[in-house]
Amino acid sequence: MKPFRISAGWLWTAGLTLIVAGVFALRDRWLPATRSWVQSTIAGQRATHGALDPEHDEESHGRGEHGHSHENPNILELSDQARANIGLTSEFLRPIALETFRRSITVPAIVVERPGRTRVQVSTPIAGVITHVHAVQGEAVAPGTLLFQLRITAEELVESQTSLLKSMGELEVENREIARLQKVTESGAVPLKTQLERQYAKEKLEALIEAQKEALRLHGLSDRQIDEIANHRRLLKELQIVAPHIDDHSDDELKLTDRAVQPAALESAADEHHAEAVDHSDDAPLVLKDVRVHKGQTVAAGETLAVLADYSELFIEGEAFEQDLPLLADAAGKGWNVSALFEEAGNRTKIVDNLELIYASSEIHVDSRTLPFYVRLPNVIARSTTNAENQRFIDWQYRIGQRLQLRLPVEEWPERIVLPVDAVARDGADYYVFRLNGDHFDRIAVKVEYRDSSFVVIANNGAAFPGDTVTLRGAHQMLMALKNKSGGGAGPHAGHSH
């Protein structure tokens, strides 16, 4: 009997050892499941205890609006009021779309005038006395608007007109004499030689008249004004000076005519009743920048009477650094447009895209070591008012001397997720976006490939997919709300990079 008991004890010990060894060998299979069961049991007990404990339930309710949001630290629910506070309207909830991103550099710039185009001087090629000033400094006038009236005192013009009238009178006498000799010559009373001499004299007078008319044209008179002098036998005494048409470059642009001229269009007092209709409805208004004469003032030929300005299109002068020259040349060669960034009130920035790069200077500034380059800036009228005297005053949106920054593209990345900088929140080394998921937002960790002051380029690695609706603003505030809800502390500058 004793050997049997010893053998049974030994077998019991050996079997228990084998069971323990097997359980230990298979721990990778049963241990995770056991841990999960234990954690779920504990969570259930806590939930049950919290439901039975009113104070605990009230405390949980005070930490967030919805109890289930505590279970997942990446879920955030916002009330309508909270969305309105951070400006999260439907305009800033957009689906992600792949697009081509152009990496840019930012350079300082200033709005300047277009040389030879923005400023126009109105002058008179004829000496005289100003009899009336219609222009008011600062007023906006349409091309063709009467600015000044001038009484001619130039002796050369008076003598040229007098000589023309005298020659035309002599021509009429020759014509009557030739007509008389023609009848007499046919009868044989007067030799044909006499008639031919008078014919030659007539041709000389006609040539002289053409030369005198050409001299008047050089003084600035139009063909219609010369014809009026010849037909009415009256000297031109007064001229009208009107605002020029900037983009009308006809053959008569430097002559005194009723049509568009530069730098001044001068007409006789009777021209306003006979002016030909010219359609310039698309011409931009000109601003009288400076009026330099007054009524009764004697002016010499070529003297400037006023300065007009055409602000309908300006230039932006950018200052690229010397090391940026290859990038600037590459952007110009590829025909890439640039963007202008204007600072506005409230720390806001207005971005004007698709501006055309015109040209770069051929010289580098010796002192600043920068290269000027120029961008076309179309201008628009921001305000227009008319006073009781029917005088118009306008304010242009962009003004000469205005400071700004230019964003110059230097590299192109296709098929990228591009979001505004306010759409991505930073927490240490991590970046997050918030995706709309039903009635709440999911915090999604993303990889940032590039970030500047305006845009963030996110890697298309599966964290966020094209078509996902994400918030385009307020990501930093949403991150703070999520951390406060979960009880985590956050610094006042979390989510911002400096």
C-alpha positions in Angstrom: 0.0 0.0 0.0 2.8 2.5 0.8 4.5 2.3 -2.6 1.1 2.9 -4.3 0.6 6.2 -2.3 4.0 7.4 -3.2 3.5 6.7 -6.8 0.1 8.6 -6.8 1.6 11.7 -5.2 4.4 11.7 -7.7 1.9 11.5 -10.6 -0.2 14.3 -9.1 2.8 16.6 -8.9 4.0 15.8 -12.4 0.6 16.4 -13.9 0.3 19.8 -12.2 3.7 20.8 -13.4 2.7 19.9 -17.0 -0.4 22.0 -16.8 1.5 25.0 -15.5 4.1 24.6 -18.2 1.4 24.4 -20.9 -0.5 27.4 -19.6 2.8 29.4 -19.6 3.7 28.2 -23.1 0.3 29.3 -24.5 0.2 32.7 -22.7 0.3 34.6 -26.0 -3.1 33.2 -26.9 -5.0 33.6 -23.7 -3.3 36.6 -22.0 -4.5 39.4 -24.4 -8.1 38.1 -24.2 -7.9 37.9 -20.5 -6.6 41.4 -20.1 -9.3 42.8 -22.4 -11.9 41.0 -20.3 -10.5 42.4 -17.1 -10.4 45.9 -18.5 -13.9 45.8 -19.9 -15.1 44.4 -16.6 -13.5 47.2 -14.7 -14.9 49.8 -17.1 -18.3 48.3 -16.7 -18.0 48.5 -12.9 -16.9 52.1 -13.1 -19.8 53.0 -15.5 -22.3 51.2 -13.1 -20.8 52.9 -10.1 -20.9 56.3 -11.8 -24.6 55.8 -12.8 -25.4 54.9 -9.2 -23.4 57.7 -7.8 -25.3 61.0 -8.5 -22.2 63.1 -7.5 -20.0 61.2 -9.9 -22.6 61.5 -12.7 -22.9 65.3 -12.2 -19.1 65.6 -12.2 -18.9 63.7 -15.5 -21.7 65.8 -17.0 -19.8 68.9 -16.1 -16.7 67.9 -18.0 -18.4 67.6 -21.4 -21.7 67.9 -23.2 -22.0 64.2 -24.0 -20.9 61.3 -21.9 -19.7 59.1 -24.8 -17.2 61.8 -26.0 -15.1 61.0 -22.9 -14.6 57.5 -24.1 -12.6 58.6 -27.2 -10.1 61.4 -26.8 -10.1 62.0 -30.6 -13.8 62.9 -30.8 -15.1 66.4 -30.4 -18.6 67.7 -30.4 -19.3 71.4 -30.8 -22.6 73.2 -30.2 -24.0 75.6 -32.8 -22.8 78.5 -30.6 -19.3 77.1 -30.4 -19.2 76.7 -34.2 -20.3 80.3 -34.6 -17.7 81.5 -32.2 -14.8 80.1 -34.3 -16.5 81.0 -37.6 -17.0 77.4 -38.6 -19.7 78.0 -41.2 -20.5 75.8 -44.2 -18.1 77.9 -46.2 -15.2 76.5 -44.1 -16.4 72.8 -44.3 -15.1 71.5 -47.6 -14.1 68.1 -48.9 -10.5 67.4 -49.5 -9.3 67.5 -53.2 -6.0 66.8 -54.7 -4.4 69.8 -56.4 -1.2 71.2 -57.7 0.7 73.2 -55.1 3.3 75.8 -56.0 5.9 76.4 -53.3 6.6 80.2 -53.1 8.9 82.7 -51.6 7.7 86.0 -50.3 9.4 89.3 -51.1 8.6 92.9 -50.1 7.0 95.1 -52.8 5.4 98.5 -53.3 2.8 99.8 -55.7 4.3 102.2 -58.3 3.0 104.0 -61.4 3.5 102.8 -65.0 6.3 104.9 -66.4 5.1 106.9 -69.4 1.5 105.8 -68.9 0.1 106.7 -65.5 1.0 110.4 -65.6 -0.1 112.6 -68.5 0.8 116.3 -68.9 -1.6 118.6 -70.6 0.2 121.4 -72.4 -0.4 124.0 -75.1 1.9 124.3 -78.1 0.5 127.9 -78.7 1.1 131.0 -76.5 -2.0 132.7 -75.2 -4.0 133.9 -72.2 -6.1 131.6 -70.1 -9.7 132.9 -70.4 -11.4 130.1 -68.4 -10.4 127.2 -66.1 -12.9 124.4 -66.1 -10.7 121.9 -64.2 -10.8 121.3 -60.5 -7.9 119.6 -58.8 -8.7 116.1 -57.6 -11.7 115.8 -60.0 -12.2 112.7 -62.1 -12.8 113.6 -65.7 -13.6 111.6 -68.8 -11.4 111.8 -71.9 -12.6 114.7 -74.0 -13.8 116.8 -71.1 -13.1 120.5 -71.6 -10.4 121.7 -69.2 -9.2 125.2 -70.3 -10.0 127.9 -72.8 -7.2 129.9 -74.3 -7.1 133.2 -76.3 -4.4 133.0 -78.8 -1.7 135.7 -78.7 1.1 133.9 -80.6 2.3 136.2 -83.3 3.5 133.4 -85.5 0.0 131.8 -85.6 -1.7 135.1 -86.3 0.8 135.8 -89.1 0.3 132.3 -90.6 -3.4 132.7 -90.6 -3.2 136.2 -92.1 -0.9 135.0 -94.8 -3.2 132.1 -95.7 -6.2 134.5 -96.0 -4.2 136.8 -98.2 -3.0 134.0 -100.5 -6.5 132.7 -100.8 -7.7 136.2 -101.7 -5.1 136.4 -104.4 -6.0 133.0 -105.7 -9.6 134.1 -106.2 -8.4 137.1 -108.2 -6.3 134.8 -110.4 -9.2 132.5 -111.0 -11.4 135.3 -112.1 -8.7 136.7 -114.4 -8.1 133.3 -115.9 -11.8 132.9 -116.6 -11.9 136.3 -118.3 -8.7 135.6 -120.4 -10.1 132.3 -121.5 -13.0 134.0 -123.3 -10.7 136.7 -124.8 -8.1 134.1 -125.9 -10.7 132.1 -127.8 -11.5 135.2 -129.9 -7.8 135.8 -130.6 -7.7 139.3 -129.0 -5.1 138.1 -126.4 -2.3 135.7 -127.1 -2.4 132.3 -125.4 1.0 133.1 -123.7 -0.8 135.6 -121.4 -3.3 133.0 -120.3 -0.6 130.4 -119.6 1.3 133.0 -117.4 -1.8 133.6 -115.3 -2.3 129.8 -115.1 1.3 129.4 -113.8 0.7 132.1 -111.3 -2.4 130.4 -110.0 -0.5 127.1 -109.5 2.2 129.0 -107.6 -0.5 130.4 -105.3 -2.1 127.0 -104.8 1.3 125.6 -103.8 1.9 128.5 -101.5 -1.5 128.0 -99.8 -0.7 124.3 -99.2 2.5 125.3 -97.6 0.8 127.8 -95.4 -1.8 125.2 -94.4 1.0 122.8 -93.5 2.5 125.6 -91.4 -0.8 125.9 -89.5 -0.8 122.1 -89.0 2.6 122.4 -87.5 1.2 124.9 -85.1 -1.3 122.3 -84.1 -4.5 123.2 -86.0 -6.7 120.4 -87.4 -7.8 120.2 -91.0 -11.3 121.1 -90.0 -10.1 124.3 -88.2 -8.0 125.3 -91.2 -11.1 124.7 -93.5 -13.1 126.9 -91.2 -10.5 129.7 -91.5 -10.5 129.4 -95.3 -14.3 129.2 -95.7 -15.3 131.9 -93.2 -12.3 134.2 -93.8 -11.9 134.6 -90.0 -8.8 134.2 -87.8 -8.9 131.5 -85.1 -8.9 133.5 -81.8 -9.7 131.0 -79.1 -8.8 127.4 -78.5 -10.3 124.8 -76.1 -8.1 122.3 -74.3 -9.7 119.0 -73.4 -8.6 115.9 -71.5 -6.7 113.4 -73.8 -7.7 109.9 -74.6 -4.9 107.7 -73.2 -5.2 104.7 -75.6 -6.1 106.6 -78.9 -2.8 106.9 -80.9 -4.1 108.2 -84.2 -2.0 110.1 -86.7 -3.3 113.4 -85.3 -2.4 112.7 -81.7 0.0 115.6 -81.5 -2.2 118.1 -83.3 -5.0 120.5 -82.3 -8.0 118.6 -83.2 -11.4 117.6 -82.0 -10.3 113.9 -81.9 -8.3 112.2 -79.2 -4.9 113.8 -78.9 -1.8 113.8 -76.7 -0.7 115.8 -74.8 -3.6 118.2 -75.4 -6.6 118.4 -77.6 -7.3 122.0 -78.6 -10.4 123.1 -80.5 -11.9 126.4 -81.7 -14.8 127.9 -79.9 -17.1 126.7 -82.6 -15.8 123.1 -82.5 -18.1 122.0 -79.8 -21.0 122.3 -82.2 -19.3 120.4 -85.0 -17.2 117.8 -83.1 -17.4 114.3 -84.6 -18.9 111.7 -82.3 -16.1 109.4 -80.9 -17.1 106.4 -78.7 -14.7 106.2 -75.8 -17.2 104.8 -73.3 -14.7 102.2 -72.1 -12.0 104.7 -71.3 -11.1 105.0 -67.6 -11.6 108.3 -65.8 -8.6 110.5 -65.4 -7.8 112.2 -62.1 -6.7 115.8 -62.2 -3.6 115.5 -60.1 -2.3 119.0 -60.5 -3.8 122.2 -62.0 -0.9 124.7 -62.6 -2.6 127.7 -64.2 -5.4 130.2 -63.3 -7.7 132.5 -65.2 -5.9 135.5 -66.8 -2.5 133.8 -66.8 -0.3 134.2 -69.8 1.2 130.9 -70.9 4.0 130.2 -73.4 4.1 127.6 -76.0 4.8 124.2 -74.5 3.9 125.2 -71.0 2.2 122.5 -68.8 -1.3 123.5 -67.8 -2.3 120.4 -65.8 -1.2 116.9 -64.9 -3.7 114.0 -65.3 -3.3 110.5 -63.8 -4.6 107.2 -65.1 -4.8 104.9 -62.1 -6.8 102.1 -63.9 -3.7 100.0 -64.1 -0.6 100.2 -62.0 2.7 98.2 -61.4 3.9 96.4 -58.4 7.6 96.7 -57.9 9.0 93.6 -56.1 12.5 93.4 -54.6 14.0 90.0 -55.1 17.3 89.1 -53.4 20.3 88.4 -55.5 20.3 84.7 -54.7 16.7 84.5 -55.9 17.5 85.4 -59.5 17.5 81.8 -60.9 14.1 81.3 -59.2 12.7 84.5 -60.7 14.0 83.6 -64.1 12.5 80.1 -63.9 9.1 81.4 -62.8 9.1 84.0 -65.7 10.1 81.3 -68.2 7.3 79.0 -67.1 4.7 81.8 -67.2 3.7 81.4 -63.6 1.6 84.1 -62.1 2.3 85.7 -58.7 0.1 86.7 -55.8 0.0 89.9 -53.9 -0.7 90.1 -50.1 -2.2 93.3 -48.8 -2.4 93.8 -45.1 -5.8 95.0 -43.9 -7.3 96.1 -40.6 -7.7 93.5 -37.9 -4.5 91.6 -38.9 -6.3 90.3 -42.0 -4.5 89.8 -45.3 -6.1 90.2 -48.6 -4.7 88.0 -51.3 -4.9 88.9 -55.0 -4.0 86.0 -57.2 -3.1 85.5 -60.9 -1.1 88.7 -61.4 1.1 88.7 -64.5 4.9 89.0 -64.1 5.9 91.7 -66.7 9.7 91.9 -66.5 12.7 92.1 -64.3 15.2 94.9 -64.2 18.6 94.5 -65.8 20.4 96.1 -62.9 20.9 95.1 -59.3 20.7 97.8 -56.7 24.3 98.4 -55.4 23.3 99.2 -51.9 20.5 96.7 -51.1 21.7 94.0 -53.5 18.2 93.4 -54.7 16.7 93.1 -58.1 13.5 95.0 -59.0 10.9 93.1 -60.9 7.4 94.4 -62.0 4.0 92.9 -61.9 0.8 94.2 -63.6 -1.9 95.3 -61.1 -5.4 96.1 -62.5 -7.1 98.7 -60.4 -10.8 99.1 -59.6 -12.8 102.1 -58.4 -13.7 101.6 -54.7 -15.9 104.8 -54.3 -17.4 107.4 -56.6 -19.2 110.5 -55.5 -20.6 113.6 -57.4 -21.1 116.9 -55.7 -23.8 119.6 -56.3 -21.7 121.1 -59.1 -21.7 117.8 -60.9 -18.0 117.2 -60.3 -17.0 113.6 -59.8 -14.5 112.4 -57.2 -13.3 108.8 -57.1 -11.2 106.6 -54.8 -9.2 103.8 -56.3 -8.7 100.5 -54.5 -4.9 100.4 -54.9 -2.8 103.5 -54.5 0.8 104.4 -55.5 3.2 104.0 -52.6 1.1 101.2 -50.9 3.3 98.5 -49.2 2.6 94.8 -49.7 4.3 91.4 -50.2 4.6 89.3 -53.3 4.4 85.6 -53.3 6.6 84.3 -56.1 6.2 80.6 -57.1 9.5 78.7 -57.3 8.5 75.0 -57.3 5.5 72.9 -58.4 4.2 69.8 -56.6 1.3 67.9 -58.3 -1.3 65.8 -56.6 -1.1 67.2 -53.1 -3.6 67.9 -50.3 -3.4 71.7 -49.7 -5.2 73.3 -46.8 -5.2 76.8 -45.3 -2.8 77.2 -42.4 -5.8 77.6 -40.0 -7.0 74.2 -40.9 -4.1 72.4 -39.3 -3.4 72.5 -35.5 0.1 71.7 -34.1 0.7 70.0 -30.8 4.4 69.6 -30.2 5.7 67.5 -33.0 2.2 66.4 -34.1 -0.1 68.0 -36.6 -3.9 67.4 -36.7 -6.9 68.1 -38.9 -10.5 67.7 -37.9 -12.8 65.6 -40.1 -16.6 66.0 -40.0 -18.2 62.7 -39.0 -21.9 62.9 -38.6 -22.6 65.3 -35.7 -19.1 65.4 -34.4 -15.5 65.9 -35.5 -12.7 63.4 -35.5 -9.1 64.5 -34.8 -6.8 63.0 -37.4 -3.1 63.0 -37.1 -1.4 63.9 -40.4 2.1 64.3 -41.8 3.0 67.8 -43.0 5.3 68.1 -46.0 5.4 71.9 -46.2 4.0 74.8 -44.2 4.2 78.6 -44.7 2.3 81.6 -43.5 -0.8 80.8 -45.7 -0.9 77.1 -46.7 -0.1 73.6 -45.4 0.7 70.7 -47.7 -0.3 67.3 -46.2 1.1 64.0 -47.3 -1.4 61.8 -49.2 -0.5 58.7 -47.1 -4.0 57.5 -46.1 -4.5 59.5 -42.9 -6.8 61.8 -44.7 -8.5 60.9 -48.0 -9.7 63.0 -50.9 -13.4 63.6 -50.4 -13.2 63.8 -46.6 -14.9 66.9 -45.3 -12.5 68.8 -43.0 -12.6 72.1 -41.2 -10.7 74.9 -43.0 -10.4 77.2 -40.0 -10.4 77.0 -36.2 -8.3 73.9 -35.9 -6.2 75.4 -33.0 -9.4 76.3 -31.0 -10.8 72.8 -31.6 -7.6 71.2 -30.4 -7.7 73.3 -27.2 -11.4 72.3 -26.7 -10.6 68.7 -27.1 -7.7 68.8 -24.7 -9.7 70.7 -22.1 -12.5 68.1 -22.4 -10.1 65.3 -21.7 -8.6 67.1 -18.8 -5.2 67.6 -20.5 -3.4 70.9 -19.9 -2.5 73.1 -22.9 -0.2 76.0 -23.1 -1.5 79.3 -24.4 0.6 79.0 -27.6 0.0 75.4 -28.4 -0.9 74.8 -32.0 1.1 77.9 -33.2 4.5 77.9 -34.6 6.7 81.1 -34.3 
